[in-house]
Amino acid sequence: MSNKTYFNWSTGKDSALALYHLLKDERFSVEKLVTSVNSHYNRVTMHGLPVSLLIKQAELLEIPLQTINLPEQPSMEDYETIMTQAISSLKTEGFTHSVFGDIFLEDLKAYRETNLSKVGISTVFPLWKRDTKALITEFLDLGFKAIVVCASAKHLSEDFVGKTLTKELIENLPEDVDVCGENGEFHTFCYDGPIFKTPVPFSIGEKIYREYDTPNTTNEKTGFWFCDLY
């Protein structure tokens, strides 16, 4: 009997590749996508993707979607309270496993494991410790397609957002940028690939620059470029 599993869906390439592998693993039955949403802007947290495109993604993946609404810039305490309530509800529904597309951030993995174990949920990391260059190559070779929707202004310019991921684009990244953006250098919207019934239709809008408070600092801001999609 397969474990009842929910997938932490970010809307991007790592999530798509991790889901691809999970759907072929008979130990798990992926019965729900779970995505956190900035309720102020009605957009996917960090990625800035409109919820309407998230819903379309889920429809074409043919997996039920649950969103978790977060305030614009929640405190750590508020974030953990909201997430614990949501996870406890999923546990009540019979879910036993939670899947993430994380690759090598040890602190983040430990944080997820610790918090989910409190509720009695086991964690699964299909891409863990795999070489990021091999992962992005596999992603593209499998026929997945993604567009860059967010980029750290510290590492990348405005021109980078709105571009489709290609091997050429990856090969020309700055040396201090991980090819999968695992350190938060960039985020993507995956709109096509072997797990989708058909490609997700979308249009490219304007580019926007936003600054956010930098965690654990005083009066420091971190800038990001976003490419709006609709």
Order of alpha helices (4+ residues) and beta strands (2+ residues): beta-alpha-beta-beta-alpha-beta-alpha-beta-alpha-beta-alpha-beta-alpha-beta-beta-beta
